[in-house]
Amino acid sequence: MTVEEHSPFGGLGSMVAQVVGEHCPRPVKCLSLPDAPVITGTSPEVFAHYGLTGEGIAKTVAEFLGN
């Protein structure tokens, strides 16, 4: 699981997925801002909208591990 305030492409999640896929294939979940125009607002508002808060991240992790 990676979390970043970046596009899903070319960031930490991409690098982790590449290394994991090459060396020990496992599911990887990359939580990031969408690769599209994002909503405007303060950082906390934007992060809350895309689930990049503590609560949102915990929810995504729980759902990911539950599958």
Biopython code that builds the backbone (N, CA, C, O; Angstrom):
import numpy as np
from Bio.PDB.StructureBuilder import StructureBuilder

atoms = [
    (1, "MET", "N", (0.857, -1.170, 0.000)),
    (1, "MET", "CA", (0.000, 0.000, 0.000)),
    (1, "MET", "C", (0.892, 1.217, 0.000)),
    (1, "MET", "O", (1.774, 1.355, 0.848)),
    (2, "THR", "N", (0.661, 2.097, -0.952)),
    (2, "THR", "CA", (1.366, 3.374, -0.958)),
    (2, "THR", "C", (0.341, 4.497, -0.948)),
    (2, "THR", "O", (-0.772, 4.345, -1.452)),
    (3, "VAL", "N", (0.726, 5.611, -0.375)),
    (3, "VAL", "CA", (-0.128, 6.794, -0.323)),
    (3, "VAL", "C", (0.727, 7.979, -0.713)),
    (3, "VAL", "O", (1.819, 8.167, -0.177)),
    (4, "GLU", "N", (0.233, 8.782, -1.648)),
    (4, "GLU", "CA", (0.984, 9.957, -2.060)),
    (4, "GLU", "C", (0.054, 11.035, -2.589)),
    (4, "GLU", "O", (-1.031, 10.744, -3.092)),
    (5, "GLU", "N", (0.485, 12.266, -2.470)),
    (5, "GLU", "CA", (-0.273, 13.393, -3.012)),
    (5, "GLU", "C", (0.318, 13.725, -4.377)),
    (5, "GLU", "O", (0.940, 14.768, -4.580)),
    (6, "HIS", "N", (0.101, 12.806, -5.290)),
    (6, "HIS", "CA", (0.733, 12.836, -6.605)),
    (6, "HIS", "C", (-0.163, 12.052, -7.548)),
    (6, "HIS", "O", (-1.075, 11.353, -7.105)),
    (7, "SER", "N", (0.086, 12.162, -8.814)),
    (7, "SER", "CA", (-0.593, 11.348, -9.815)),
    (7, "SER", "C", (-0.242, 9.880, -9.593)),
    (7, "SER", "O", (0.815, 9.586, -9.036)),
    (8, "PRO", "N", (-1.098, 8.952, -10.013)),
    (8, "PRO", "CA", (-0.765, 7.538, -9.837)),
    (8, "PRO", "C", (0.360, 7.057, -10.749)),
    (8, "PRO", "O", (0.853, 5.942, -10.585)),
    (9, "PHE", "N", (0.766, 7.877, -11.699)),
    (9, "PHE", "CA", (1.793, 7.465, -12.651)),
    (9, "PHE", "C", (3.112, 8.196, -12.396)),
    (9, "PHE", "O", (3.136, 9.420, -12.264)),
    (10, "GLY", "N", (4.184, 7.451, -12.329)),
    (10, "GLY", "CA", (5.504, 8.049, -12.184)),
    (10, "GLY", "C", (5.874, 8.443, -10.769)),
    (10, "GLY", "O", (6.864, 9.146, -10.565)),
    (11, "GLY", "N", (5.110, 8.010, -9.800)),
    (11, "GLY", "CA", (5.403, 8.364, -8.419)),
    (11, "GLY", "C", (5.853, 7.163, -7.618)),
    (11, "GLY", "O", (6.269, 6.143, -8.169)),
    (12, "LEU", "N", (5.762, 7.303, -6.308)),
    (12, "LEU", "CA", (6.177, 6.245, -5.399)),
    (12, "LEU", "C", (5.422, 4.949, -5.656)),
    (12, "LEU", "O", (6.023, 3.876, -5.695)),
    (13, "GLY", "N", (4.108, 5.044, -5.830)),
    (13, "GLY", "CA", (3.317, 3.839, -6.062)),
    (13, "GLY", "C", (3.767, 3.067, -7.286)),
    (13, "GLY", "O", (3.831, 1.838, -7.257)),
    (14, "SER", "N", (4.077, 3.767, -8.351)),
    (14, "SER", "CA", (4.562, 3.113, -9.570)),
    (14, "SER", "C", (5.876, 2.396, -9.324)),
    (14, "SER", "O", (6.077, 1.269, -9.777)),
    (15, "MET", "N", (6.767, 3.057, -8.604)),
    (15, "MET", "CA", (8.072, 2.442, -8.321)),
    (15, "MET", "C", (7.929, 1.211, -7.434)),
    (15, "MET", "O", (8.559, 0.184, -7.683)),
    (16, "VAL", "N", (7.100, 1.317, -6.397)),
    (16, "VAL", "CA", (6.892, 0.177, -5.502)),
    (16, "VAL", "C", (6.263, -0.982, -6.271)),
    (16, "VAL", "O", (6.711, -2.121, -6.137)),
    (17, "ALA", "N", (5.243, -0.714, -7.066)),
    (17, "ALA", "CA", (4.584, -1.765, -7.842)),
    (17, "ALA", "C", (5.564, -2.450, -8.784)),
    (17, "ALA", "O", (5.519, -3.668, -8.951)),
    (18, "GLN", "N", (6.440, -1.679, -9.392)),
    (18, "GLN", "CA", (7.417, -2.262, -10.312)),
    (18, "GLN", "C", (8.386, -3.183, -9.587)),
    (18, "GLN", "O", (8.657, -4.290, -10.053)),
    (19, "VAL", "N", (8.906, -2.740, -8.460)),
    (19, "VAL", "CA", (9.867, -3.554, -7.706)),
    (19, "VAL", "C", (9.186, -4.794, -7.134)),
    (19, "VAL", "O", (9.725, -5.897, -7.226)),
    (20, "VAL", "N", (8.014, -4.620, -6.549)),
    (20, "VAL", "CA", (7.293, -5.758, -5.980)),
    (20, "VAL", "C", (6.938, -6.756, -7.083)),
    (20, "VAL", "O", (7.102, -7.963, -6.905)),
    (21, "GLY", "N", (6.459, -6.261, -8.202)),
    (21, "GLY", "CA", (6.095, -7.147, -9.308)),
    (21, "GLY", "C", (7.274, -7.936, -9.842)),
    (21, "GLY", "O", (7.124, -9.085, -10.257)),
    (22, "GLU", "N", (8.431, -7.331, -9.833)),
    (22, "GLU", "CA", (9.623, -7.995, -10.355)),
    (22, "GLU", "C", (10.223, -8.985, -9.370)),
    (22, "GLU", "O", (10.705, -10.044, -9.771)),
    (23, "HIS", "N", (10.197, -8.653, -8.085)),
    (23, "HIS", "CA", (10.925, -9.457, -7.103)),
    (23, "HIS", "C", (10.064, -10.363, -6.230)),
    (23, "HIS", "O", (10.530, -11.423, -5.813)),
    (24, "CYS", "N", (8.862, -9.990, -5.951)),
    (24, "CYS", "CA", (7.984, -10.840, -5.112)),
    (24, "CYS", "C", (6.535, -10.476, -5.409)),
    (24, "CYS", "O", (5.892, -9.779, -4.624)),
    (25, "PRO", "N", (6.025, -10.944, -6.539)),
    (25, "PRO", "CA", (4.685, -10.536, -6.971)),
    (25, "PRO", "C", (3.628, -10.650, -5.868)),
    (25, "PRO", "O", (3.379, -11.729, -5.331)),
    (26, "ARG", "N", (3.028, -9.533, -5.554)),
    (26, "ARG", "CA", (1.966, -9.412, -4.565)),
    (26, "ARG", "C", (1.044, -8.287, -5.016)),
    (26, "ARG", "O", (1.468, -7.412, -5.771)),
    (27, "PRO", "N", (-0.187, -8.293, -4.576)),
    (27, "PRO", "CA", (-1.067, -7.161, -4.880)),
    (27, "PRO", "C", (-0.518, -5.876, -4.245)),
    (27, "PRO", "O", (-0.047, -5.889, -3.108)),
    (28, "VAL", "N", (-0.584, -4.799, -4.972)),
    (28, "VAL", "CA", (-0.159, -3.489, -4.484)),
    (28, "VAL", "C", (-1.309, -2.519, -4.703)),
    (28, "VAL", "O", (-1.895, -2.484, -5.786)),
    (29, "LYS", "N", (-1.634, -1.741, -3.697)),
    (29, "LYS", "CA", (-2.674, -0.720, -3.804)),
    (29, "LYS", "C", (-1.994, 0.633, -3.714)),
    (29, "LYS", "O", (-1.285, 0.913, -2.748)),
    (30, "CYS", "N", (-2.205, 1.467, -4.708)),
    (30, "CYS", "CA", (-1.618, 2.802, -4.744)),
    (30, "CYS", "C", (-2.738, 3.825, -4.575)),
    (30, "CYS", "O", (-3.605, 3.962, -5.438)),
    (31, "LEU", "N", (-2.707, 4.528, -3.474)),
    (31, "LEU", "CA", (-3.707, 5.553, -3.194)),
    (31, "LEU", "C", (-3.071, 6.903, -3.505)),
    (31, "LEU", "O", (-2.051, 7.270, -2.921)),
    (32, "SER", "N", (-3.686, 7.640, -4.433)),
    (32, "SER", "CA", (-3.097, 8.905, -4.876)),
    (32, "SER", "C", (-4.187, 9.827, -5.400)),
    (32, "SER", "O", (-5.367, 9.477, -5.410)),
    (33, "LEU", "N", (-3.781, 10.984, -5.823)),
    (33, "LEU", "CA", (-4.697, 11.885, -6.516)),
    (33, "LEU", "C", (-4.961, 11.306, -7.904)),
    (33, "LEU", "O", (-4.107, 10.594, -8.432)),
    (34, "PRO", "N", (-6.102, 11.584, -8.507)),
    (34, "PRO", "CA", (-6.391, 11.021, -9.823)),
    (34, "PRO", "C", (-5.524, 11.649, -10.907)),
    (34, "PRO", "O", (-5.016, 12.760, -10.754)),
    (35, "ASP", "N", (-5.369, 10.924, -11.993)),
    (35, "ASP", "CA", (-4.635, 11.448, -13.146)),
    (35, "ASP", "C", (-5.623, 12.219, -14.010)),
    (35, "ASP", "O", (-5.912, 11.842, -15.145)),
    (36, "ALA", "N", (-6.125, 13.291, -13.450)),
    (36, "ALA", "CA", (-7.125, 14.140, -14.102)),
    (36, "ALA", "C", (-7.142, 15.456, -13.345)),
    (36, "ALA", "O", (-6.563, 15.551, -12.263)),
    (37, "PRO", "N", (-7.781, 16.452, -13.882)),
    (37, "PRO", "CA", (-7.885, 17.697, -13.117)),
    (37, "PRO", "C", (-8.548, 17.419, -11.763)),
    (37, "PRO", "O", (-9.590, 16.767, -11.694)),
    (38, "VAL", "N", (-7.941, 17.914, -10.709)),
    (38, "VAL", "CA", (-8.472, 17.687, -9.362)),
    (38, "VAL", "C", (-9.335, 18.867, -8.937)),
    (38, "VAL", "O", (-9.263, 19.951, -9.516)),
    (39, "ILE", "N", (-10.146, 18.635, -7.921)),
    (39, "ILE", "CA", (-10.980, 19.714, -7.402)),
    (39, "ILE", "C", (-10.082, 20.796, -6.803)),
    (39, "ILE", "O", (-8.924, 20.538, -6.473)),
    (40, "THR", "N", (-10.605, 21.967, -6.668)),
    (40, "THR", "CA", (-9.840, 23.031, -6.039)),
    (40, "THR", "C", (-10.278, 23.185, -4.597)),
    (40, "THR", "O", (-11.405, 22.849, -4.235)),
    (41, "GLY", "N", (-9.380, 23.692, -3.788)),
    (41, "GLY", "CA", (-9.652, 23.907, -2.380)),
    (41, "GLY", "C", (-8.355, 23.888, -1.606)),
    (41, "GLY", "O", (-7.270, 23.811, -2.181)),
    (42, "THR", "N", (-8.480, 23.957, -0.315)),
    (42, "THR", "CA", (-7.294, 23.865, 0.523)),
    (42, "THR", "C", (-6.782, 22.431, 0.477)),
    (42, "THR", "O", (-7.510, 21.521, 0.078)),
    (43, "SER", "N", (-5.552, 22.230, 0.879)),
    (43, "SER", "CA", (-5.005, 20.865, 0.901)),
    (43, "SER", "C", (-5.887, 19.920, 1.702)),
    (43, "SER", "O", (-6.201, 18.838, 1.207)),
    (44, "PRO", "N", (-6.306, 20.275, 2.928)),
    (44, "PRO", "CA", (-7.175, 19.351, 3.671)),
    (44, "PRO", "C", (-8.480, 19.034, 2.941)),
    (44, "PRO", "O", (-8.960, 17.902, 3.011)),
    (45, "GLU", "N", (-9.057, 20.004, 2.247)),
    (45, "GLU", "CA", (-10.296, 19.758, 1.499)),
    (45, "GLU", "C", (-10.060, 18.802, 0.332)),
    (45, "GLU", "O", (-10.851, 17.888, 0.097)),
    (46, "VAL", "N", (-8.977, 19.020, -0.387)),
    (46, "VAL", "CA", (-8.654, 18.154, -1.531)),
    (46, "VAL", "C", (-8.363, 16.737, -1.045)),
    (46, "VAL", "O", (-8.870, 15.768, -1.611)),
    (47, "PHE", "N", (-7.551, 16.615, 0.000)),
    (47, "PHE", "CA", (-7.214, 15.283, 0.512)),
    (47, "PHE", "C", (-8.455, 14.561, 1.026)),
    (47, "PHE", "O", (-8.611, 13.361, 0.797)),
    (48, "ALA", "N", (-9.329, 15.270, 1.711)),
    (48, "ALA", "CA", (-10.560, 14.658, 2.213)),
    (48, "ALA", "C", (-11.432, 14.170, 1.058)),
    (48, "ALA", "O", (-12.010, 13.086, 1.129)),
    (49, "HIS", "N", (-11.525, 14.957, 0.010)),
    (49, "HIS", "CA", (-12.347, 14.583, -1.149)),
    (49, "HIS", "C", (-11.863, 13.272, -1.783)),
    (49, "HIS", "O", (-12.677, 12.455, -2.214)),
    (50, "TYR", "N", (-10.551, 13.072, -1.839)),
    (50, "TYR", "CA", (-9.986, 11.892, -2.491)),
    (50, "TYR", "C", (-9.618, 10.778, -1.514)),
    (50, "TYR", "O", (-8.968, 9.808, -1.904)),
    (51, "GLY", "N", (-10.021, 10.901, -0.256)),
    (51, "GLY", "CA", (-9.773, 9.834, 0.708)),
    (51, "GLY", "C", (-8.351, 9.766, 1.216)),
    (51, "GLY", "O", (-7.910, 8.717, 1.685)),
    (52, "LEU", "N", (-7.629, 10.864, 1.131)),
    (52, "LEU", "CA", (-6.232, 10.876, 1.567)),
    (52, "LEU", "C", (-6.093, 11.461, 2.976)),
    (52, "LEU", "O", (-5.152, 12.202, 3.261)),
    (53, "THR", "N", (-7.022, 11.123, 3.832)),
    (53, "THR", "CA", (-6.960, 11.492, 5.244)),
    (53, "THR", "C", (-6.676, 10.213, 6.027)),
    (53, "THR", "O", (-6.733, 9.114, 5.476)),
    (54, "GLY", "N", (-6.373, 10.363, 7.298)),
    (54, "GLY", "CA", (-6.136, 9.173, 8.113)),
    (54, "GLY", "C", (-7.293, 8.196, 8.046)),
    (54, "GLY", "O", (-7.092, 6.995, 7.867)),
    (55, "GLU", "N", (-8.504, 8.712, 8.190)),
    (55, "GLU", "CA", (-9.694, 7.863, 8.144)),
    (55, "GLU", "C", (-9.884, 7.228, 6.764)),
    (55, "GLU", "O", (-10.196, 6.042, 6.659)),
    (56, "GLY", "N", (-9.695, 8.017, 5.719)),
    (56, "GLY", "CA", (-9.850, 7.497, 4.360)),
    (56, "GLY", "C", (-8.813, 6.442, 4.018)),
    (56, "GLY", "O", (-9.121, 5.433, 3.385)),
    (57, "ILE", "N", (-7.588, 6.684, 4.441)),
    (57, "ILE", "CA", (-6.511, 5.720, 4.189)),
    (57, "ILE", "C", (-6.795, 4.425, 4.950)),
    (57, "ILE", "O", (-6.659, 3.336, 4.392)),
    (58, "ALA", "N", (-7.191, 4.537, 6.229)),
    (58, "ALA", "CA", (-7.499, 3.345, 7.027)),
    (58, "ALA", "C", (-8.624, 2.537, 6.386)),
    (58, "ALA", "O", (-8.563, 1.308, 6.360)),
    (59, "LYS", "N", (-9.649, 3.213, 5.871)),
    (59, "LYS", "CA", (-10.769, 2.538, 5.218)),
    (59, "LYS", "C", (-10.292, 1.788, 3.973)),
    (59, "LYS", "O", (-10.663, 0.636, 3.750)),
    (60, "THR", "N", (-9.470, 2.455, 3.169)),
    (60, "THR", "CA", (-8.960, 1.815, 1.948)),
    (60, "THR", "C", (-8.088, 0.615, 2.272)),
    (60, "THR", "O", (-8.183, -0.418, 1.610)),
    (61, "VAL", "N", (-7.238, 0.740, 3.286)),
    (61, "VAL", "CA", (-6.381, -0.382, 3.703)),
    (61, "VAL", "C", (-7.246, -1.559, 4.156)),
    (61, "VAL", "O", (-7.009, -2.698, 3.755)),
    (62, "ALA", "N", (-8.251, -1.280, 4.994)),
    (62, "ALA", "CA", (-9.119, -2.347, 5.491)),
    (62, "ALA", "C", (-9.827, -3.058, 4.330)),
    (62, "ALA", "O", (-9.908, -4.286, 4.307)),
    (63, "GLU", "N", (-10.331, -2.289, 3.381)),
    (63, "GLU", "CA", (-11.013, -2.879, 2.219)),
    (63, "GLU", "C", (-10.031, -3.699, 1.378)),
    (63, "GLU", "O", (-10.367, -4.787, 0.911)),
    (64, "PHE", "N", (-8.833, -3.179, 1.191)),
    (64, "PHE", "CA", (-7.818, -3.859, 0.387)),
    (64, "PHE", "C", (-7.419, -5.182, 1.041)),
    (64, "PHE", "O", (-7.327, -6.205, 0.363)),
    (65, "LEU", "N", (-7.183, -5.166, 2.336)),
    (65, "LEU", "CA", (-6.759, -6.375, 3.034)),
    (65, "LEU", "C", (-7.894, -7.374, 3.195)),
    (65, "LEU", "O", (-7.665, -8.574, 3.350)),
    (66, "GLY", "N", (-9.123, -6.863, 3.157)),
    (66, "GLY", "CA", (-10.272, -7.762, 3.282)),
    (66, "GLY", "C", (-10.554, -8.563, 2.035)),
    (66, "GLY", "O", (-11.264, -9.568, 2.085)),
    (67, "ASN", "N", (-10.004, -8.127, 0.912)),
    (67, "ASN", "CA", (-10.266, -8.815, -0.358)),
    (67, "ASN", "C", (-9.326, -9.947, -0.568)),
    (67, "ASN", "O", (-9.405, -10.634, -1.587)),
]
sb = StructureBuilder()
sb.init_structure("model")
sb.init_model(0)
sb.init_chain("A")
sb.init_seg("    ")
for serial, (resi, resn, name, xyz) in enumerate(atoms, 1):
    if name == "N":
        sb.init_residue(resn, " ", resi, " ")
    sb.init_atom(name, np.array(xyz, "f"), 0.0, 1.0, " ", f" {name:<3s}", serial, name[0])
structure = sb.get_structure()
